[in-house]
């Protein structure tokens, strides 16, 4: 069966270069669109916005103004537009603004009335008259080309647009060639014209507002040239920046990767450089801690294997030795020798069982089977059993009921609580002092009952107390084969009590022995 080859991953340097280059391309595309393609549209939109704003502002202020000329001049200067105000008879009242828009004030009365008619017939407060203005400008071009008098243009314009088309007519005063060139859009210049009505003191006026749109072709060409150079510079800078950033980012990652490979090869002396940025420093600290923990676990694993091997070898050696003696020497086939073989076989079985229990507890596969039972009687049974088994060796086990003869009932997994008490007593027997005294004490506080197991041994150093429950942990002293039990008791105790979610702990001082305890809720 053919295995598919893993896809080659893209490096951070390549990805960063692509991301930066993509960002630059998108940015340049937006610049080209808004500065070149849509430049004229935006320009016209802004000019139209200012023109409409100026016209509406003028209409609003003229209604309450006593000095129309001054009002129009201020708004024209502010918005960059030109105004012309006509009465109902088509007579010019006021004109404001500079430049070619001044021709707004040179309309004939007939033309002004025609425009006023279109403005009044519209529903909106402002009417776009740009097309009418453009047609008048086209007529002006024709006049300038043929050098005809102004008054002879009227029949031609009426013929093109109709008598009632709202056509502005030229006044009998001839518009000068310079003004006419500007109005006609010569050289690409265009004029926007808007009109609206003004009410003042029961009189109706027509306001014309215009603005010039200058050609942007030359501006567009200049911007295009600039954008070409800007694009080249930005692309080059993005590539350079991507290279610098990737080098800055990947250098500590490469060092971490090299150290992590050593860690994977069980070289726990690998050093993780805490340089670069904060995330890399945090990752380095995490890997340093991981390496330290793995090194400690590896050391404890080896010690555990050695200790369990020792505990397994001892009963096997005794069983083998006593068996061979009984086989080769008929006189040695005694009940005492048989009892030694039986005891060592039981110890071996207990070690295997405890190892399996510990493995299951740490794997989280064991469950609780709770039921009410007499905790006092359970503790008494454990103490009695241990006392009978170790009496010949001089051990003295005592059980203090706390001044009460009645039993304390709890609801828990009886088998696991039995394991807890059995292992705590076994641990106390193993590490008690030369007097071989072990005290098991029961205390009742409120709705809780606490079982304490005390020994008279050497005690535990304060810095070691948080670690005695850890997996694979043992003290600094050489491994000691327990008098009873397997040496895995505290790990099993921790697993069983945490499965019950009940409090437990240890109190100890060097030279004063230790007190292991746990509490259960009374029924």
C-alpha positions, -999 to +999 in steps of 0.1 A: +000+000+000+015+033-011+016+060+015+010+096+003+038+119+007+032+148+031+026+181+015+055+205+017+047+233+040+053+269+031+079+286+053+070+316+074+093+338+053+075+329+021+041+334+037+050+367+052+064+379+018+031+368+001+010+385+027+029+418+026+030+417-012-007+410-013-014+439+010+007+463-011-010+451-043-045+457-028-034+491-014-020+501-048-051+489-066-073+510-043-050+540-049-053+535-087-090+532-085-097+562-064-069+585-076-071+577-114-102+557-124-128+575-102-110+608-098-133+627-121-164+612-106-154+621-071-144+656-082-178+662-099-196+648-068-178+671-044-183+701-066-220+693-070-223+689-032-207+723-026-229+739-053-261+724-038-251+733-003-243+769-013-276+772-032-297+759-004-278+781+021-284+811-001-321+804-005-324+800+033-305+832+042-319+855+015-354+851+028-345+869+060-316+891+047-318+928+043-285+929+023-288+903-005-256+913-022-235+909+009-252+876+018-245+861-017-209+873-017-202+856+016-217+823+005-200+825-029-166+830-013-173+802+013-185+775-012-166+786-043-197+791-064-214+820-083-249+833-079-274+854-099-308+865-085-337+874-109-372+887-101-404+874-117-399+898-147-365+883-155-346+914-143-313+908-125-314+918-088-280+906-076-249+888-089-220+874-068-189+854-075-159+858-098-148+842-129-168+831-160-198+823-138-205+861-138-222+855-172-251+843-151-261+879-147-261+885-184-293+866-193-320+883-212-354+888-194-370+862-218-343+836-210-345+842-173-383+838-174-379+806-194-355+792-168-378+804-140-407+786-156-387+753-155-377+759-119-412+766-107-426+735-125-402+712-106-411+696-073-376+697-058-363+729-042-333+728-066-334+720-103-304+709-124-301+734-154-267+721-166-280+708-198-297+741-207-265+759-199-245+735-221-269+740-250-266+778-247-228+774-246-229+753-278-249+781-294-223+806-282-195+785-299-214+786-332-217+824-329-180+828-321-170+806-351-193+824-376-188+859-360-225+866-362-242+892-341-257+880-308-292+890-317-292+868-348-286+836-327-321+835-312-339+820-342-312+793-345-315+784-308-353+784-310-350+761-340-327+737-320-346+737-287-381+749-293-397+781-282-407+768-248-375+748-240-364+770-212-335+783-234-315+812-220-310+838-247-281+861-251-285+897-242-282+924-268-249+933-251-224+910-267-206+886-244-169+890-249-148+862-266-129+855-234-160+850-213-176+830-241-146+806-244-149+798-207-186+793-207-185+770-237-162+745-220-134+752-243-103+732-233-125+707-214-139+732-188-175+724-179-201+744-159-228+731-136-259+752-132-287+748-106-317+769-100-342+774-072-369+798-060-366+823-032-396+839-013-390+873+003-416+897+015-443+881-007-421+883-037-408+854-057-372+853-071-352+828-090-317+820-078-291+806-102-260+790-088-231+777-109-197+762-105-169+754-129-155+719-133-119+721-146-105+692-166-086+666-145-068+648-174-035+665-167-039+658-130-047+622-138-016+618-159+006+633-132-009+610-106-005+580-129+032+588-133+036+592-095+017+559-088+040+540-111+071+550-091+052+546-058+042+511-068+077+500-077+091+515-044+063+499-023+068+464-039+106+466-033+101+478+003+075+451+010+099+424-002+127+439+019+104+443+049+092+407+046+127+394+045+137+415+076+106+405+096+108+369+087+144+368+097+135+384+130+106+361+136+120+328+124+155+330+140+143+323+175+118+297+162+146+279+144+166+278+176+136+265+195+130+238+169+166+226+171+164+224+209+130+207+207+145+180+184+171+173+211+143+170+236+124+145+214+156+125+213+156+123+252+184+149+255+170+168+284+200+191+286+189+211+256+188+248+263+159+269+251+169+305+243+145+330+257+152+357+232+131+375+206+096+386+214+073+378+243+055+348+228+088+331+220+101+338+255+069+323+270+072+293+247+109+289+257+099+289+293+072+264+287+097+241+269+123+246+296+097+235+322+086+206+301+122+194+297+127+197+334+095+177+342+103+151+316+138+147+330+123+143+365+097+118+353+123+098+334+145+097+366+115+087+388+104+061+362+137+044+363+137+045+401+102+030+401+112+003+377+142-005+399+121-005+431+093-026+417+119-050+403+135-052+437+101-058+453+093-085+428+126-101+429+127-105+467+095-127+471+104-146+440+138-153+454+124-164+487+098-186+470+124-202+448+149-207+476+124-222+501+110-244+473+144-258+463+153-264+500+120-283+506+126-303+474+162-312+481+159-316+519+129-337+530+134-326+565+128-290+556+093-296+543+077-279+574+046-258+579+068-228+587+086-230+553+053-234+535+039-204+554+069-183+541+062-193+505+025-185+510+033-151+526+057-141+498+032-152+471+006-131+488+030-101+489+037-106+452+000-108+444-006-076+464+022-058+446+007-067+412-028-057+423-017-024+437+003-016+406-028-023+385-050-003+408-027+027+406-026+025+368-064+024+366-068+053+390-043+075+371-059+066+338-093+076+352-111+043+342-122+033+377-157+043+389-173+046+423-198+021+437-211+040+468-233+026+496-238+033+533-213+016+556-199+018+591-165+036+587-156+030+624-160-007+620-140-007+587-111+011+604-112-013+633-110-043+610-079-029+592-062-022+625-070-056+639-057-074+608-025-054+607-020-058+645-024-096+643-001-098+613+027-077+628+024-086+665+053-110+664+075-083+649+069-060+678+045-035+662+018-020+683-013-006+665-040+013+684-073+027+673-088+057+692-125+060+685-126+096+698-145+089+730-175+074+712-185+038+711-211+042+683-200+038+647-199+066+622-218+059+590-208+073+557-218+069+521-188+060+498-172+032+479-164+008+508-137-012+489-118+020+479-120+035+514-107+001+527-078+005+503-072+041+516-071+030+553-051-001+546-024+018+526-022+046+551-017+021+580+008+002+559+027+035+552+028+043+589+040+008+597+068+012+572+081+046+584+073+046+621+101+050+646+120+025+666+092+021+691+071+006+663+040+026+675+011+034+651-020+053+662-052+054+642-075+081+655-112+090+647-124+126+652-160+139+646-165+176+637-199+187+628-212+166+599-177+153+590-157+124+604-119+125+600-096+095+602-060+102+612-030+078+609+000+088+630+035+074+632+066+082+652+091+082+624+116+108+612+089+131+596+089+148+563+108+180+553+084+209+546+097+213+510+088+177+503+052+177+516+037+190+484+054+163+464+047+131+484+014+125+465+030+130+431+033+102+406+065+082+410+076+104+439+097+090+468+119+106+493+156+111+490+164+081+512+173+048+496+144+026+487+132+006+516+111-025+511+080-020+532+073-042+562+037-046+548+022-034+516+039-026+483+053+009+486+027+023+462+002+032+489+002+070+489-004+071+451-034+048+455-047+068+485-046+100+464-064+084+435-092+069+456-098+101+477-098+124+446-123+100+430-145+107+461-138+145+459-131+145+496-105+165+516-072+148+526-037+158+535-006+153+557+009+171+587+045+164+595+076+180+611+111+166+610+117+144+640+081+144+652+065+118+629+037+123+604-001+124+604-020+114+573-057+122+573-089+122+553-125+133+559-159+120+548-194+134+553-214+116+580-249+102+574 
